[in-house]
Amino acid sequence: GTYDEANETLNALEGLGVSYNDVVTLLETEGLEKFVGSWKELLADVEGALATARKAS
């Protein structure tokens, strides 16, 4: 689509009470929370594997 079409769509959504900025903020917040959760899980797995490797050596 074109810029004008996209702008019309965003304006129509805004008219229905859907704020583009609110949607983007929510997606960023949820995405960041999921990334941090996954990162912490990965870090715990790596730390566990390192601890196991240290015990074995």
C-alpha positions as CSV (number, residue, x, y, z in Angstrom):
1,G,0.0,0.0,0.0
2,T,0.9,3.6,-0.1
3,Y,1.6,6.1,2.7
4,D,-1.8,7.7,2.2
5,E,-3.5,4.3,2.5
6,A,-1.6,3.4,5.7
7,N,-2.4,6.8,7.1
8,E,-6.1,6.3,6.3
9,T,-6.0,3.0,8.1
10,L,-4.3,4.4,11.2
11,N,-6.8,7.2,11.3
12,A,-9.7,4.8,11.0
13,L,-8.3,2.7,13.9
14,E,-7.8,5.9,15.9
15,G,-11.5,6.7,15.2
16,L,-12.4,3.4,16.7
17,G,-10.5,4.1,19.8
18,V,-7.4,2.1,18.9
19,S,-4.3,4.2,19.5
20,Y,-1.3,3.4,17.4
21,N,1.1,4.7,20.1
22,D,-0.6,2.6,22.7
23,V,-0.4,-0.5,20.5
24,V,3.3,0.1,19.8
25,T,4.1,0.7,23.5
26,L,2.3,-2.5,24.5
27,L,4.1,-4.5,21.9
28,E,7.5,-3.1,22.9
29,T,6.8,-3.7,26.6
30,E,5.6,-7.3,26.1
31,G,8.4,-8.0,23.6
32,L,11.0,-6.7,26.0
33,E,9.6,-8.7,28.9
34,K,9.6,-11.9,26.8
35,F,13.2,-11.3,25.6
36,V,14.4,-10.7,29.2
37,G,12.7,-13.9,30.4
38,S,14.2,-15.9,27.6
39,W,17.6,-14.4,28.2
40,K,17.5,-15.2,31.9
41,E,16.4,-18.8,31.1
42,L,19.3,-19.1,28.6
43,L,21.8,-17.7,31.2
44,A,20.6,-20.1,33.8
45,D,21.0,-23.1,31.4
46,V,24.5,-22.0,30.5
47,E,25.5,-21.5,34.1
48,G,24.1,-24.9,34.9
49,A,26.1,-26.5,32.1
50,L,29.3,-24.7,33.2
51,A,28.8,-25.9,36.8
52,T,28.3,-29.5,35.6
53,A,31.4,-29.2,33.4
54,R,33.5,-27.9,36.3
55,K,32.4,-30.8,38.5
56,A,33.3,-33.3,35.8
57,S,36.8,-31.9,35.4
